[in-house]
Amino acid sequence: MRQLSEVFVNKLKGEWKPLLDYILSDSELDMQIRDNYINVYYKGGNILKINPTNFNFDEFYFYKDCDKKRKTPLLEDAKKGNLAAKKIIAGLIGSRDMLLKPLRSIELNKSIVEEYFQKAKKIMFNWEDTLKKQLDISHEEKQEQQQISLVNRKDSDYVVLDLEYAVSSHSDFSYNGNKGKKVPRFDIIAIHNGQLVVIELKKGMDATEGTSGVESHIDCFDHTIGRDVNGLFVQEMKDLLKQKQELGILDKSLKINDNKPKFIFAFAEEMSGKTQKHEINRFAYCCYKNGYTDEILYVDDSKKLQKTMSKLFYCQEREKQEKLAKNGFFGKAKINKKIPCILMGEDSKYNLFNRIPKVIDYFNKYQIKWWNLFNHNRPSGVLVSSQIHCLNHLFALRCDKDALLAIINNATKMEFDEVLPSFIDEDGYLSFEFAYKNDDLIGENDKGARRGYMWTSIDAMIIARKGKDKWLIPIEWKYTETYEKEDKTCQKRLERYEELIKKSDRLKMPENGQIPHSIYFQEPSYELMRQTLLCEQLIAKDYAVDFFHINIIPKENTELRKAVENEFMQNLTKDAKFKIIAPQELLSPLQGNDDYKELLNYLETRYWNS
């Protein structure tokens, strides 16, 4: 039971208060209540064990010869009477007792406590360094848990209540599954809006393999805490919360309801930008393939637990594309064996409708960057790429002004008279990865910037005429994307966009009057905001009189649709013209057109059929 005796609690609040106060004030120390004792964690290890009458520190943190003999064999040798082993252990115990002696004095004070932790931290740092150098052993996952616990004590949607909760074989809800005898251990117990959440933390994709895999953890939860119909686990956590609140560890406003605890996976990996997004998607798909389709958390750079947007549509689409690949839909293309939703190398051209050579020629001619993590000079081999999705839908229409007029009139209901030639391409009526004088218009002056790279680029742009007036029809194309919480505010971006936002006719000022850290610097609004500013500046330079912004999002990607509607569209003025539309709805005017029969059949098979 995670519980301290009343006598112990009173001691912590009384004569041991200097110790309690110091631990709670140190941002590196994580204090966890156990069965009438306390563990204080630091850097992946236990820096102090506090019992009702004494203190302890593992003497093996002083051990320097782990490359010669590890702790367990050394203890076994000592039990067998090995004098050398006994001598080593006696020396370690002596060092431990010297360290703890001031703490065990009659009266604790702040200076004694401070001196102890300064010395103990140095010892533990050397221990961790020795393990790494001698045996290449680290405690990254333990350190991650402890940092998460500290950061998510307050001001978090997921307040950490406990770490490393083990369900013993004597518990009323002990493991009763068919995977043999188990004592399941759960990484994190947290409180989310009053509900208990049991979190399994996975650091990197390697942590999903073997016995530490997704399916095993689901089984452990279902056959322990998940079957606790009497609410014993919930009551234990309520009692634990009460004591942590009494000791000042957690906020007194926190409450736990009687709902059944929920099991959730959390993903932790130190990375940034597109790599992080890619790895979270990979992890979500791994969970999906193992039968887990519920929400997923991720650990952000500050170690906060954050909820991801639902990855269900991404997983379903990826599964569909992988089945198509397995059944030969992509011809002779070589498929990545480890990640079978990727076509290998130069075979990425098979990702395009009929391997359209003109697409590659077009990108080469205008030096447009491909969205390819491995090679920016050729199409992405990722079968769920939104850039490929866009090109497969629209490129065949690039030089057909009548077809383009039909689809924009259907989408906007504006009754344009004609589609005009692109003013940035030498031919055609539709430009891909549209960008134009971004350095002059919106201050994007990064070295090497070009269409599709370090410039705000619009996936597709059509210029239309209505009467005497020219209109811009920017098309932002999304497929399986979802976005995690990330504040993109920085000084360079503020210098570029803040004044333009203030002067915008289409973007409202945030309610608090503050543009930094506002919705305009969070996806999906961040990209749409920049496209809006680019179009407004083009209008200011008389390239058009107005624009109609189209955002392509499949109907099944409900999470992204909701985010755009509730975040970006709510911050548009009444003069703004903006519409979300599904790809098959956009191309619906082409139904019955024999020129596009093959294209529509391809899109039906590959994307539109569920």
ZAMARGU-4260 file (C-alpha; in steps of 0.2 Angstrom, whole numbers, plus 5000, padded with zeros to 4 digits):
<rodrens>
0) 5000/5000/5000 | 5006/5017/4996 | 5003/5024/5013 | 5013/5032/5028 | 5008/5029/5046
5) 5001/5044/5055 | 5016/5045/5067 | 5028/5045/5052 | 5018/5059/5043 | 5018/5069/5060
10) 5037/5067/5061 | 5039/5073/5043 | 5029/5089/5047 | 5038/5091/5064 | 5056/5087/5068
15) 5060/5081/5050 | 5052/5097/5042 | 5069/5104/5037 | 5072/5088/5027 | 5054/5088/5019
20) 5056/5107/5015 | 5072/5105/5006 | 5067/5090/4996 | 5051/5099/4990 | 5062/5115/4986
25) 5074/5105/4975 | 5069/5104/4957 | 5080/5089/4954 | 5073/5078/4968 | 5057/5068/4966
30) 5048/5061/4982 | 5037/5046/4981 | 5028/5037/4995 | 5029/5019/4997 | 5024/5006/5010
35) 5027/5016/5026 | 5043/5023/5019 | 5048/5036/5006 | 5060/5035/4991 | 5068/5051/4985
40) 5074/5049/4967 | 5088/5058/4958 | 5095/5055/4941 | 5087/5038/4939 | 5092/5032/4956
45) 5086/5032/4974 | 5096/5046/4983 | 5088/5043/5000 | 5076/5031/5008 | 5067/5038/5023
50) 5060/5026/5035 | 5049/5031/5051 | 5065/5030/5062 | 5080/5030/5050 | 5088/5035/5033
55) 5096/5024/5021 | 5107/5026/5005 | 5112/5011/4994 | 5130/5008/4998 | 5133/5001/4980
60) 5132/5019/4974 | 5150/5019/4980 | 5155/5004/4970 | 5168/5007/4956 | 5172/4990/4950
65) 5156/4985/4941 | 5166/4980/4926 | 5175/4966/4936 | 5160/4960/4946 | 5142/4966/4947
70) 5132/4969/4963 | 5122/4953/4963 | 5137/4941/4960 | 5147/4951/4973 | 5133/4949/4986
75) 5132/4930/4982 | 5150/4928/4985 | 5149/4937/5002 | 5135/4925/5007 | 5146/4910/5003
80) 5160/4917/5014 | 5171/4925/5001 | 5183/4936/5012 | 5187/4948/4998 | 5169/4951/4994
85) 5165/4954/5012 | 5179/4966/5013 | 5173/4976/4998 | 5155/4976/5005 | 5161/4981/5022
90) 5170/4996/5014 | 5155/5002/5005 | 5144/5001/5020 | 5157/5011/5030 | 5156/5025/5016
95) 5137/5024/5017 | 5137/5026/5036 | 5149/5041/5035 | 5138/5050/5022 | 5122/5047/5033
100) 5129/5051/5050 | 5125/5069/5050 | 5107/5065/5045 | 5106/5053/5059 | 5110/5066/5071
105) 5098/5071/5085 | 5092/5087/5077 | 5091/5090/5059 | 5093/5107/5051 | 5094/5115/5034
110) 5113/5115/5033 | 5114/5097/5037 | 5101/5092/5024 | 5109/5103/5011 | 5127/5096/5014
115) 5120/5078/5013 | 5112/5081/4996 | 5127/5090/4989 | 5138/5075/4993 | 5125/5062/4988
120) 5122/5070/4971 | 5140/5070/4967 | 5142/5051/4972 | 5127/5047/4961 | 5134/5056/4947
125) 5150/5047/4948 | 5140/5030/4949 | 5130/5034/4933 | 5146/5040/4924 | 5155/5023/4930
130) 5141/5012/4923 | 5141/5021/4907 | 5159/5020/4904 | 5162/5003/4910 | 5146/4994/4905
135) 5138/5006/4893 | 5123/5006/4905 | 5112/5021/4907 | 5095/5024/4917 | 5087/5036/4904
140) 5070/5029/4906 | 5071/5030/4925 | 5077/5048/4923 | 5063/5052/4911 | 5050/5046/4923
145) 5057/5056/4937 | 5058/5072/4926 | 5040/5069/4920 | 5035/5067/4938 | 5043/5083/4944
150) 5037/5094/4929 | 5019/5087/4930 | 5016/5090/4948 | 5006/5106/4944 | 5000/5116/4929
155) 4998/5100/4919 | 4983/5091/4911 | 4991/5075/4918 | 4996/5077/4936 | 5008/5063/4941
160) 5003/5055/4957 | 5014/5039/4958 | 5028/5030/4949 | 5032/5012/4946 | 5016/5005/4954
165) 5018/4986/4956 | 5003/4974/4957 | 5008/4961/4969 | 5003/4943/4968 | 4994/4945/4985
170) 4983/4959/4979 | 4964/4957/4977 | 4967/4962/4958 | 4983/4952/4955 | 4987/4946/4938
175) 4975/4933/4932 | 4979/4932/4913 | 4986/4917/4904 | 5004/4924/4901 | 5011/4915/4916
180) 5015/4922/4933 | 5017/4941/4933 | 5019/4955/4945 | 5015/4969/4933 | 5023/4986/4936
185) 5016/5002/4928 | 5027/5017/4925 | 5016/5032/4930 | 4999/5035/4938 | 4992/5052/4934
190) 4976/5062/4937 | 4967/5069/4922 | 4952/5079/4925 | 4948/5069/4941 | 4950/5052/4932
195) 4965/5041/4936 | 4976/5037/4921 | 4988/5022/4921 | 5002/5027/4909 | 5015/5016/4901
200) 5030/5026/4895 | 5039/5021/4880 | 5056/5029/4876 | 5059/5027/4857 | 5052/5013/4845
205) 5064/5000/4852 | 5054/5000/4868 | 5039/4993/4859 | 5048/4976/4855 | 5048/4960/4864
210) 5042/4958/4882 | 5041/4976/4884 | 5029/4978/4869 | 5012/4985/4867 | 5001/4970/4868
215) 5010/4964/4884 | 5006/4980/4893 | 4988/4980/4888 | 4986/4962/4894 | 4994/4967/4911
220) 4982/4981/4914 | 4966/4972/4908 | 4970/4957/4920 | 4975/4968/4935 | 4969/4986/4938
225) 4957/4985/4924 | 4947/4971/4932 | 4947/4979/4950 | 4928/4980/4951 | 4928/4984/4969
230) 4938/5000/4967 | 4952/4996/4978 | 4965/5003/4967 | 4955/5020/4966 | 4954/5020/4985
235) 4972/5017/4987 | 4976/5031/4976 | 4964/5043/4984 | 4972/5039/5001 | 4989/5042/4993
240) 4983/5059/4986 | 4977/5064/5003 | 4994/5061/5011 | 5004/5070/4997 | 4992/5085/4999
245) 4995/5085/5018 | 5014/5085/5015 | 5013/5099/5002 | 5019/5088/4987 | 5003/5090/4977
250) 4990/5104/4976 | 4975/5103/4988 | 4963/5106/4974 | 4966/5090/4966 | 4952/5076/4967
255) 4950/5058/4961 | 4933/5052/4955 | 4926/5035/4956 | 4927/5031/4937 | 4937/5016/4932
260) 4955/5020/4928 | 4960/5022/4910 | 4976/5014/4902 | 4986/5025/4891 | 5003/5024/4882
265) 5015/5039/4882 | 5029/5041/4870 | 5045/5050/4874 | 5060/5053/4862 | 5071/5068/4861
270) 5069/5075/4844 | 5061/5090/4835 | 5050/5095/4821 | 5046/5083/4807 | 5056/5069/4815
275) 5046/5070/4831 | 5030/5070/4821 | 5036/5055/4811 | 5041/5045/4826 | 5024/5048/4836
280) 5015/5042/4820 | 5026/5026/4820 | 5022/5023/4838 | 5003/5026/4836 | 5003/5014/4821
285) 5013/5001/4831 | 4999/5003/4845 | 4985/5002/4832 | 4992/4986/4825 | 4992/4978/4842
290) 4974/4982/4845 | 4976/4999/4855 | 4966/5013/4847 | 4964/5024/4862 | 4972/5041/4865
295) 4991/5043/4865 | 5002/5055/4875 | 5019/5062/4871 | 5032/5070/4882 | 5036/5087/4875
300) 5053/5096/4876 | 5049/5102/4894 | 5044/5085/4899 | 5026/5089/4900 | 5013/5076/4896
305) 5003/5081/4882 | 4989/5073/4873 | 4991/5070/4854 | 4977/5072/4842 | 4969/5056/4837
310) 4980/5046/4825 | 4966/5034/4820 | 4964/5040/4802 | 4982/5040/4799 | 4983/5022/4805
315) 4969/5017/4795 | 4976/5025/4779 | 4993/5018/4782 | 4986/5001/4784 | 4976/5003/4768
320) 4992/5009/4758 | 5002/4995/4765 | 4989/4982/4759 | 4989/4990/4742 | 5008/4989/4741
325) 5008/4971/4747 | 4995/4967/4733 | 5006/4975/4719 | 4997/4991/4717 | 5013/5000/4715
330) 5021/4989/4702 | 5039/4984/4704 | 5043/4996/4717 | 5054/4990/4731 | 5045/4992/4748
335) 5055/4996/4764 | 5054/4980/4774 | 5055/4988/4791 | 5042/5002/4787 | 5031/4995/4773
340) 5023/5011/4770 | 5038/5018/4761 | 5044/5015/4743 | 5063/5013/4742 | 5075/5025/4734
345) 5071/5029/4715 | 5056/5018/4716 | 5047/5033/4725 | 5042/5038/4707 | 5029/5024/4709
350) 5020/5034/4722 | 5014/5046/4708 | 4999/5042/4697 | 5005/5033/4682 | 5023/5038/4688
355) 5019/5055/4679 | 5037/5060/4673 | 5030/5078/4670 | 5028/5080/4689 | 5047/5077/4692
360) 5052/5088/4677 | 5041/5101/4684 | 5049/5101/4701 | 5066/5100/4693 | 5063/5115/4681
365) 5057/5126/4695 | 5069/5119/4708 | 5055/5115/4720 | 5059/5105/4735 | 5051/5088/4738
370) 5045/5083/4755 | 5056/5069/4757 | 5066/5066/4773 | 5079/5056/4765 | 5082/5065/4748
375) 5074/5082/4744 | 5078/5080/4725 | 5065/5066/4722 | 5047/5062/4727 | 5043/5055/4744
380) 5041/5037/4745 | 5030/5038/4760 | 5013/5031/4754 | 5003/5043/4766 | 5013/5059/4760
385) 5001/5074/4758 | 5012/5082/4745 | 5010/5066/4734 | 4991/5065/4738 | 4990/5083/4732
390) 4999/5080/4716 | 4990/5064/4712 | 4974/5073/4713 | 4978/5089/4704 | 4994/5088/4693
395) 4984/5080/4678 | 4973/5096/4678 | 4987/5108/4678 | 4985/5113/4659 | 4966/5111/4658
400) 4958/5128/4662 | 4941/5121/4660 | 4943/5107/4672 | 4951/5119/4685 | 4937/5132/4682
405) 4924/5118/4686 | 4932/5113/4702 | 4935/5130/4709 | 4917/5136/4705 | 4910/5120/4713
410) 4921/5123/4729 | 4918/5142/4731 | 4901/5144/4723 | 4908/5160/4716 | 4905/5158/4697
415) 4921/5164/4691 | 4922/5167/4672 | 4939/5159/4668 | 4955/5153/4675 | 4971/5163/4670
420) 4988/5157/4667 | 5000/5156/4681 | 5011/5171/4684 | 5026/5162/4691 | 5026/5147/4680
425) 5030/5148/4661 | 5015/5137/4657 | 4999/5130/4664 | 4985/5137/4675 | 4990/5129/4692
430) 5006/5131/4702 | 5012/5119/4715 | 5022/5125/4730 | 5017/5142/4726 | 5029/5156/4733
435) 5033/5173/4726 | 5044/5186/4732 | 5042/5180/4750 | 5058/5189/4756 | 5050/5206/4751
440) 5032/5203/4754 | 5033/5194/4771 | 5051/5196/4776 | 5056/5177/4774 | 5074/5180/4769
445) 5083/5164/4775 | 5098/5159/4765 | 5094/5146/4751 | 5075/5148/4753 | 5065/5143/4738
450) 5048/5136/4733 | 5044/5122/4746 | 5059/5126/4757 | 5061/5139/4770 | 5047/5150/4762
455) 5029/5150/4766 | 5023/5139/4751 | 5005/5136/4746 | 5002/5118/4740 | 4992/5124/4724
460) 4988/5141/4718 | 4975/5145/4704 | 4972/5163/4697 | 4954/5166/4692 | 4944/5180/4684
465) 4927/5186/4689 | 4921/5201/4678 | 4937/5212/4677 | 4944/5206/4694 | 4958/5194/4697
470) 4956/5182/4712 | 4969/5171/4720 | 4963/5153/4724 | 4976/5146/4737 | 4974/5128/4741
475) 4981/5121/4756 | 4981/5102/4755 | 4981/5090/4770 | 4979/5071/4771 | 4983/5062/4787
480) 4991/5076/4796 | 4987/5080/4814 | 4997/5092/4825 | 5004/5091/4843 | 5004/5107/4854
485) 5020/5117/4850 | 5022/5135/4852 | 5032/5141/4837 | 5034/5159/4844 | 5052/5166/4842
490) 5060/5183/4839 | 5063/5180/4820 | 5045/5175/4817 | 5038/5189/4827 | 5049/5201/4817
495) 5042/5194/4801 | 5023/5192/4805 | 5018/5202/4820 | 5015/5219/4812 | 5007/5210/4797
500) 4995/5201/4808 | 4990/5218/4817 | 4987/5226/4800 | 4978/5211/4792 | 4960/5213/4786
505) 4956/5194/4788 | 4965/5189/4804 | 4957/5195/4821 | 4968/5201/4835 | 4969/5188/4849
510) 4956/5192/4863 | 4970/5196/4875 | 4978/5208/4862 | 4994/5197/4863 | 5001/5190/4846
515) 5016/5181/4854 | 5011/5163/4860 | 4994/5165/4852 | 4985/5152/4841 | 4994/5160/4826
520) 5010/5152/4832 | 5002/5135/4834 | 4998/5122/4820 | 4987/5121/4810 | 4984/5139/4812
525) 5003/5144/4810 | 5004/5138/4792 | 4987/5145/4787 | 4991/5162/4795 | 5007/5164/4784
530) 4997/5159/4768 | 4984/5172/4773 | 4998/5186/4775 | 5006/5181/4759 | 4990/5182/4749
535) 4986/5199/4757 | 5003/5206/4752 | 5000/5200/4734 | 4984/5209/4734 | 4992/5225/4741
540) 5004/5224/4726 | 4989/5223/4714 | 4992/5205/4709 | 4973/5202/4713 | 4959/5210/4722
545) 4954/5196/4734 | 4957/5178/4738 | 4947/5163/4742 | 4956/5151/4753 | 4952/5132/4751
550) 4958/5119/4764 | 4958/5101/4758 | 4955/5089/4772 | 4947/5071/4770 | 4931/5070/4779
555) 4938/5055/4789 | 4952/5066/4797 | 4939/5074/4809 | 4953/5079/4822 | 4961/5091/4810
560) 4945/5097/4803 | 4939/5102/4821 | 4956/5110/4824 | 4955/5121/4809 | 4937/5125/4812
565) 4939/5129/4831 | 4955/5137/4831 | 4959/5146/4814 | 4942/5149/4807 | 4936/5156/4823
570) 4949/5170/4821 | 4945/5175/4804 | 4935/5191/4801 | 4918/5191/4792 | 4927/5197/4776
575) 4938/5181/4775 | 4933/5168/4762 | 4939/5151/4768 | 4932/5133/4766 | 4936/5116/4771
580) 4932/5103/4758 | 4936/5084/4755 | 4947/5079/4740 | 4933/5069/4731 | 4921/5083/4733
585) 4933/5095/4725 | 4935/5084/4710 | 4917/5079/4709 | 4914/5090/4693 | 4925/5078/4684
590) 4914/5063/4686 | 4908/5057/4669 | 4922/5066/4660 | 4931/5053/4650 | 4947/5062/4650
595) 4949/5059/4668 | 4941/5042/4670 | 4958/5033/4673 | 4963/5046/4686 | 4946/5045/4695
600) 4947/5026/4696 | 4965/5027/4703 | 4960/5039/4716 | 4945/5029/4720 | 4955/5013/4723
605) 4970/5021/4732 | 4962/5035/4742 | 4943/5037/4742 | 4937/5019/4745 | 4937/5014/4764
</rodrens>
